[in-house]
């Protein structure tokens, strides 16, 4: 057994049983479809997508798939996420239930827009200072 932490999302996913791999690949494909220009990496030991900063993370646990769109990603979609266990910046999708991939898509779209707007605002502020 390999005790080294994964360095790629492929390595991360490969460490799980086939049924969980399928869920993780579905999450990955859904995020990739909404953020095709995002960089895939491992951040905080879990699959991460970056686009002008952290975009979203996801991970597998014994009983759920964790999705981490940040505090605003949870707050803005609080009503839609209300049937799932969630915290300030995360939500748990129980293994054994279909993943809400349409909702994941919508949240990722929101996060892409949010990151691009924050980046544009930073650039504008920098230009105005010079």
Residue frames as a rotation matrix with the C-alpha (Angstrom) as fourth column:
UNK 1
0.578 0.816 0.000 0.00
0.816 -0.578 0.000 0.00
0.000 0.000 -1.000 0.00
UNK 2
-0.275 -0.647 0.711 1.22
0.640 -0.675 -0.366 3.48
0.717 0.354 0.600 -0.90
UNK 3
0.209 0.317 -0.925 1.44
0.951 -0.288 0.116 5.78
-0.230 -0.904 -0.362 2.14
UNK 4
-0.854 -0.515 -0.073 2.56
0.473 -0.828 0.301 8.82
-0.215 0.223 0.951 0.18
UNK 5
-0.050 0.864 -0.500 -0.06
0.130 -0.491 -0.861 11.55
-0.990 -0.108 -0.088 -0.09
UNK 6
0.349 0.232 0.908 -1.47
0.892 0.214 -0.398 12.00
-0.286 0.949 -0.132 -3.59
UNK 7
-0.566 -0.579 -0.587 0.10
0.304 -0.808 0.505 14.66
-0.767 0.107 0.633 -5.79
UNK 8
-0.920 0.347 -0.184 -2.59
-0.314 -0.367 0.876 14.62
0.236 0.863 0.447 -8.50
UNK 9
-0.105 0.964 0.245 -6.36
-0.950 -0.023 -0.312 14.26
-0.295 -0.266 0.918 -8.59
UNK 10
0.307 0.163 -0.938 -5.91
-0.619 0.782 -0.066 11.02
0.723 0.601 0.341 -10.56
UNK 11
-0.644 -0.620 -0.449 -3.82
-0.023 0.602 -0.798 9.57
0.765 -0.503 -0.402 -7.72
UNK 12
-0.769 0.423 0.479 -6.34
-0.613 -0.277 -0.740 10.75
-0.180 -0.863 0.473 -5.14
UNK 13
0.220 0.947 -0.235 -9.28
-0.975 0.206 -0.081 9.13
-0.028 0.247 0.969 -6.95
UNK 14
0.071 -0.263 -0.962 -7.37
-0.473 0.841 -0.264 5.89
0.878 0.474 -0.065 -7.65
UNK 15
-0.862 -0.485 0.148 -6.97
-0.329 0.313 -0.891 5.29
0.385 -0.817 -0.430 -3.89
UNK 16
-0.392 0.807 0.442 -10.72
-0.778 -0.034 -0.628 4.66
-0.491 -0.590 0.641 -3.43
UNK 17
-0.467 0.334 0.819 -13.00
0.335 0.924 -0.185 1.71
-0.818 0.187 -0.544 -4.25
UNK 18
-0.834 0.062 0.549 -14.57
0.548 -0.030 0.836 1.69
0.069 0.998 -0.009 -7.72
UNK 19
0.164 0.982 0.089 -17.99
0.946 -0.182 0.269 2.95
0.281 0.040 -0.959 -6.58
UNK 20
0.504 -0.061 -0.862 -16.45
0.477 -0.812 0.337 5.95
-0.720 -0.581 -0.380 -4.81
UNK 21
-0.651 -0.758 0.028 -14.10
0.385 -0.298 0.874 6.57
-0.654 0.579 0.486 -7.76
UNK 22
-0.404 0.589 0.700 -17.18
0.862 -0.011 0.507 6.88
0.307 0.808 -0.503 -9.95
UNK 23
0.651 0.661 -0.374 -18.68
0.755 -0.614 0.229 9.54
-0.078 -0.431 -0.899 -7.63
UNK 24
0.142 -0.702 -0.698 -15.40
0.302 -0.641 0.705 11.45
-0.943 -0.311 0.121 -7.49
UNK 25
-0.778 -0.415 0.472 -15.01
0.541 -0.061 0.839 11.36
-0.320 0.908 0.272 -11.28
UNK 26
0.091 0.893 0.440 -18.59
0.939 -0.224 0.261 12.67
0.332 0.389 -0.859 -11.62
UNK 27
0.682 0.083 -0.726 -17.76
0.485 -0.795 0.364 15.58
-0.547 -0.601 -0.583 -9.32
UNK 28
-0.319 -0.918 -0.235 -14.54
0.300 -0.333 0.894 16.25
-0.899 0.215 0.382 -11.21
UNK 29
-0.648 0.103 0.754 -16.24
0.761 0.050 0.647 16.19
0.029 0.993 -0.111 -14.63
UNK 30
0.464 0.885 0.030 -19.04
0.872 -0.462 0.160 18.46
0.155 -0.048 -0.987 -13.43
UNK 31
0.503 -0.368 -0.782 -16.59
0.283 -0.785 0.551 21.01
-0.816 -0.499 -0.291 -12.02
UNK 32
-0.578 -0.793 0.194 -14.37
0.397 -0.065 0.916 20.79
-0.713 0.606 0.352 -15.12
UNK 33
-0.217 0.581 0.785 -17.39
0.964 0.000 0.267 21.43
0.155 0.814 -0.560 -17.40
UNK 34
0.796 0.603 -0.049 -18.19
0.597 -0.771 0.221 24.68
0.095 -0.206 -0.974 -15.57
UNK 35
0.736 -0.627 -0.257 -14.58
-0.396 -0.706 0.587 25.77
-0.550 -0.330 -0.767 -15.06
UNK 36
0.919 -0.323 0.227 -12.65
0.392 0.676 -0.624 24.52
0.048 0.663 0.747 -18.09
UNK 37
0.415 -0.801 0.432 -9.81
-0.077 -0.504 -0.860 27.00
0.906 0.324 -0.271 -17.50
UNK 38
0.744 -0.114 0.658 -9.32
-0.668 -0.136 0.732 26.09
0.006 -0.984 -0.177 -13.85
UNK 39
-0.267 -0.902 -0.339 -6.13
-0.700 0.423 -0.575 24.39
0.662 0.083 -0.745 -12.75
UNK 40
0.830 0.446 -0.335 -6.47
-0.140 0.747 0.649 20.96
0.540 -0.492 0.683 -11.15
UNK 41
-0.330 -0.940 0.088 -4.24
-0.429 0.066 -0.901 20.27
0.841 -0.335 -0.425 -8.16
UNK 42
0.190 0.301 -0.934 -4.15
0.759 0.558 0.334 18.84
0.622 -0.773 -0.122 -4.68
UNK 43
-0.401 -0.237 0.885 -4.69
-0.321 -0.868 -0.378 21.46
0.858 -0.436 0.273 -1.99
UNK 44
-0.126 0.297 0.947 -5.10
-0.992 -0.023 -0.125 20.67
-0.016 -0.955 0.298 1.70
UNK 45
-0.778 -0.317 0.542 -4.62
-0.359 0.933 0.029 17.02
-0.515 -0.172 -0.840 0.70
UNK 46
-0.029 0.856 0.517 -7.78
0.422 0.479 -0.769 16.93
-0.906 0.196 -0.375 -1.45
UNK 47
-0.318 -0.031 0.948 -8.75
0.947 -0.054 0.316 17.59
0.042 0.998 0.047 -5.09
UNK 48
-0.008 0.174 -0.985 -8.76
0.357 -0.919 -0.165 21.32
-0.934 -0.353 -0.054 -5.73
UNK 49
0.208 0.071 0.975 -9.66
0.953 -0.239 -0.186 23.55
0.220 0.968 -0.118 -8.65
UNK 50
-0.176 -0.353 -0.919 -8.01
0.535 -0.818 0.212 26.97
-0.826 -0.455 0.333 -8.86
UNK 51
0.033 0.166 0.985 -9.05
0.907 -0.420 0.041 29.90
0.420 0.892 -0.165 -11.01
UNK 52
-0.092 -0.177 0.980 -7.69
-0.110 -0.976 -0.187 33.27
0.990 -0.125 0.071 -9.90
UNK 53
-0.507 -0.102 0.856 -7.39
-0.857 -0.047 -0.513 31.66
0.092 -0.994 -0.063 -6.45
UNK 54
-0.934 0.214 0.287 -9.09
0.109 0.934 -0.341 28.67
-0.341 -0.287 -0.895 -4.85
UNK 55
-0.578 0.783 -0.230 -12.33
-0.602 -0.219 0.768 27.85
0.551 0.582 0.598 -6.63
UNK 56
0.607 0.732 0.311 -13.70
-0.774 0.453 0.443 24.63
0.183 -0.509 0.841 -5.10
UNK 57
-0.704 -0.704 0.097 -12.46
-0.705 0.674 -0.220 21.44
0.089 -0.223 -0.971 -3.45
UNK 58
0.542 0.830 -0.130 -14.01
-0.751 0.548 0.368 17.99
0.377 -0.102 0.921 -3.09
UNK 59
-0.632 -0.754 0.178 -13.14
-0.743 0.525 -0.414 14.84
0.219 -0.394 -0.893 -1.16
UNK 60
0.169 0.641 -0.749 -14.32
-0.232 0.765 0.601 11.37
0.958 0.072 0.278 -0.28
UNK 61
-0.524 -0.215 0.824 -15.07
-0.849 0.062 -0.524 10.17
0.061 -0.975 -0.215 3.24
UNK 62
-0.956 0.095 0.278 -16.54
0.022 0.967 -0.254 6.97
-0.293 -0.236 -0.926 4.65
UNK 63
-0.312 0.941 0.127 -20.16
0.742 0.325 -0.586 8.09
-0.593 -0.088 -0.800 4.37
UNK 64
0.728 0.616 -0.302 -20.15
0.323 -0.696 -0.642 11.15
-0.605 0.369 -0.705 2.15
UNK 65
-0.064 -0.665 0.744 -18.56
0.943 -0.284 -0.172 13.18
0.325 0.691 0.645 -0.61
UNK 66
0.143 0.032 -0.989 -17.49
0.615 -0.786 0.063 16.57
-0.776 -0.617 -0.132 0.71
UNK 67
0.159 -0.054 0.986 -17.82
0.867 -0.469 -0.165 19.63
0.472 0.881 -0.028 -1.49
UNK 68
0.026 -0.332 -0.943 -16.09
0.786 -0.576 0.224 22.86
-0.617 -0.747 0.246 -0.49
UNK 69
0.174 0.095 0.980 -17.21
0.856 -0.506 -0.103 25.94
0.486 0.857 -0.169 -2.43
UNK 70
-0.832 -0.518 0.198 -16.25
0.332 -0.751 -0.570 28.35
0.444 -0.409 0.797 0.34
UNK 71
-0.721 0.524 -0.454 -18.45
0.419 -0.192 -0.887 30.29
-0.552 -0.830 -0.082 2.74
UNK 72
-0.460 0.589 -0.665 -20.23
-0.670 -0.721 -0.175 32.38
-0.583 0.365 0.726 0.10
UNK 73
-0.698 0.170 -0.696 -20.82
-0.506 0.570 0.647 29.31
0.507 0.804 -0.311 -2.08
UNK 74
-0.735 0.456 -0.502 -22.68
0.641 0.708 -0.295 27.75
0.221 -0.539 -0.813 0.85
UNK 75
-0.653 0.467 -0.597 -24.44
0.227 -0.631 -0.742 30.93
-0.723 -0.620 0.305 2.01
UNK 76
-0.635 0.392 -0.666 -25.82
-0.730 -0.586 0.352 31.92
-0.252 0.709 0.658 -1.40
UNK 77
-0.351 0.474 -0.808 -27.21
-0.492 0.641 0.590 28.41
0.797 0.604 0.009 -2.02
UNK 78
-0.865 -0.035 0.501 -28.30
-0.494 0.238 -0.836 27.76
-0.090 -0.971 -0.223 1.57
UNK 79
0.070 0.986 0.148 -31.89
-0.849 0.137 -0.510 26.97
-0.523 -0.091 0.847 0.60
UNK 80
0.511 0.091 -0.855 -30.91
-0.724 0.581 -0.371 24.54
0.463 0.809 0.363 -2.17
UNK 81
-0.403 -0.792 -0.458 -28.40
-0.302 0.588 -0.750 22.85
0.864 -0.163 -0.476 0.15
UNK 82
-0.164 0.348 0.923 -30.74
-0.963 -0.260 -0.073 22.69
0.214 -0.901 0.378 3.15
UNK 83
0.839 0.537 -0.088 -31.41
-0.510 0.832 0.219 18.94
0.191 -0.138 0.972 2.77
UNK 84
0.422 -0.784 -0.455 -27.70
0.383 0.609 -0.695 18.21
0.822 0.119 0.557 3.20
UNK 85
0.693 -0.335 -0.638 -25.46
0.626 -0.159 0.763 18.49
-0.357 -0.929 0.099 6.24
UNK 86
0.387 -0.573 0.723 -23.35
0.517 -0.514 -0.684 21.60
0.764 0.638 0.097 5.80
UNK 87
0.196 -0.423 -0.884 -20.99
0.846 -0.383 0.371 23.93
-0.496 -0.821 0.283 7.62
UNK 88
0.306 -0.048 -0.951 -19.67
-0.035 -0.999 0.040 27.42
-0.951 0.021 -0.307 6.88
UNK 89
-0.044 -0.417 -0.908 -17.75
-0.898 -0.382 0.219 26.45
-0.438 0.825 -0.358 3.72
UNK 90
-0.920 -0.342 -0.193 -18.66
-0.391 0.846 0.363 22.82
0.039 0.410 -0.911 3.10
UNK 91
0.224 0.972 0.074 -21.51
-0.966 0.231 -0.116 20.45
-0.130 -0.046 0.990 2.35
UNK 92
-0.728 -0.420 0.541 -21.78
-0.416 0.899 0.137 16.66
-0.544 -0.125 -0.829 2.64
UNK 93
0.087 0.705 -0.703 -23.43
-0.965 0.236 0.117 14.58
0.249 0.668 0.701 -0.07
UNK 94
0.190 0.002 0.982 -24.24
-0.648 0.751 0.124 11.14
-0.737 -0.660 0.144 1.40
UNK 95
-0.808 -0.417 -0.417 -22.76
-0.589 0.610 0.530 8.14
0.033 0.674 -0.738 -0.39
UNK 96
-0.785 0.578 0.224 -25.65
0.521 0.811 -0.267 5.98
-0.336 -0.093 -0.937 -1.55
UNK 97
0.394 0.860 -0.324 -27.70
0.415 -0.481 -0.772 8.93
-0.820 0.170 -0.546 -2.77
UNK 98
0.395 -0.247 0.885 -27.38
0.890 -0.135 -0.435 10.49
0.227 0.960 0.167 -6.23
UNK 99
-0.561 -0.646 -0.517 -25.01
0.698 -0.706 0.124 13.45
-0.445 -0.292 0.847 -6.29
UNK 100
0.579 0.771 -0.265 -26.84
0.511 -0.597 -0.619 16.75
-0.635 0.223 -0.739 -6.97
UNK 101
-0.315 -0.861 0.399 -24.63
0.850 -0.069 0.523 17.48
-0.423 0.504 0.753 -9.98
UNK 102
0.172 0.433 0.885 -26.93
0.745 -0.645 0.171 20.17
0.645 0.630 -0.433 -11.38
UNK 103
0.978 0.183 -0.098 -26.61
0.196 -0.662 0.724 22.05
0.068 -0.727 -0.683 -8.10
UNK 104
0.252 -0.961 -0.116 -22.83
0.588 0.057 0.807 21.51
-0.769 -0.271 0.579 -8.07
UNK 105
-0.226 -0.287 0.931 -22.74
0.959 -0.233 0.161 22.99
0.171 0.929 0.328 -11.61
UNK 106
0.607 0.565 0.559 -24.70
0.456 -0.824 0.338 26.05
0.651 0.049 -0.757 -10.51
UNK 107
0.897 -0.313 -0.313 -22.49
0.197 -0.349 0.916 26.60
-0.396 -0.883 -0.251 -7.47
UNK 108
-0.060 -0.963 0.264 -19.31
0.792 0.115 0.599 26.24
-0.607 0.245 0.756 -9.55
UNK 109
0.038 0.151 0.988 -20.68
0.836 -0.546 0.051 28.77
0.547 0.824 -0.147 -12.09
UNK 110
0.931 0.342 0.127 -21.29
0.196 -0.762 0.617 31.17
0.308 -0.550 -0.776 -9.20
UNK 111
0.619 -0.753 -0.224 -17.78
0.328 -0.012 0.945 30.63
-0.714 -0.658 0.239 -7.81
UNK 112
-0.159 -0.645 0.747 -16.16
0.982 -0.025 0.188 31.15
-0.103 0.764 0.637 -11.25
UNK 113
0.364 0.390 0.846 -18.01
0.540 -0.828 0.150 34.46
0.759 0.402 -0.511 -11.63
UNK 114
0.990 0.021 -0.137 -17.13
0.131 -0.460 0.878 35.47
-0.044 -0.888 -0.458 -8.07
UNK 115
0.289 -0.957 -0.032 -13.40
0.627 0.164 0.762 34.73
-0.724 -0.241 0.647 -8.55
UNK 116
-0.191 -0.343 0.920 -13.26
0.951 -0.297 0.087 36.53
0.243 0.891 0.383 -11.90
UNK 117
0.643 0.495 0.584 -15.02
0.334 -0.868 0.367 39.59
0.689 -0.041 -0.724 -10.45
UNK 118
0.892 -0.362 -0.271 -12.70
0.196 -0.232 0.953 39.68
-0.408 -0.903 -0.136 -7.42
UNK 119
-0.021 -0.940 0.340 -9.66
0.862 0.155 0.483 39.40
-0.507 0.303 0.807 -9.70
UNK 120
0.014 0.102 0.995 -10.94
0.787 -0.614 0.052 42.22
0.616 0.782 -0.089 -11.93
UNK 121
0.917 0.363 0.163 -11.58
0.175 -0.737 0.653 44.41
0.357 -0.571 -0.739 -8.87
UNK 122
0.560 -0.793 -0.239 -8.05
0.467 0.064 0.882 43.76
-0.685 -0.606 0.406 -7.57
UNK 123
-0.234 -0.659 0.714 -6.57
0.967 -0.082 0.242 44.69
-0.101 0.747 0.657 -10.95
UNK 124
0.369 0.462 0.806 -8.65
0.541 -0.813 0.218 47.87
0.756 0.355 -0.550 -11.12
UNK 125
0.980 -0.013 -0.197 -7.65
0.170 -0.450 0.876 48.87
-0.100 -0.893 -0.439 -7.60
UNK 126
0.192 -0.980 0.043 -3.99
0.713 0.170 0.681 48.28
-0.675 -0.100 0.731 -8.46
UNK 127
-0.188 -0.197 0.962 -4.31
0.914 -0.394 0.098 50.41
0.359 0.898 0.254 -11.64
UNK 128
0.685 0.560 0.465 -5.97
0.356 -0.815 0.456 53.22
0.635 -0.147 -0.758 -9.72
UNK 129
0.806 -0.443 -0.393 -3.12
0.356 -0.168 0.919 53.30
-0.473 -0.881 0.023 -7.21
UNK 130
-0.153 -0.952 0.264 -0.49
0.823 0.025 0.568 53.85
-0.548 0.305 0.779 -9.89
